[in-house]
């Protein structure tokens, strides 16, 4: 089943404009049968940010 960009964004807690940018870059697959983009509801939202703390305090490390 396909859902709108707004519904997909609401489910994943992000802005609809963020999803539209990801569609434009090609990182989120979507179809546009008419005026609106539609996304398969089973498409995972992958947040590629580093969350391990690997870069915590990196400015201090560079200054040394």
Residue pairs with C-beta under 8 A, 6 or more apart in sequence:
1 40
1 41
2 31
2 38
2 39
2 40
2 41
3 11
3 38
3 39
3 40
3 41
4 36
4 37
4 38
4 39
5 16
5 19
5 20
5 23
5 30
5 36
5 37
5 38
5 39
6 16
8 19
8 39
8 41
8 43
8 45
9 15
9 16
9 18
9 19
11 41
12 45
14 45
19 28
19 39
20 37
22 28
23 30
23 37
23 39
27 46
28 39
28 43
28 45
29 39
29 40
29 43
30 37
30 38
30 39
31 37
31 38
32 38
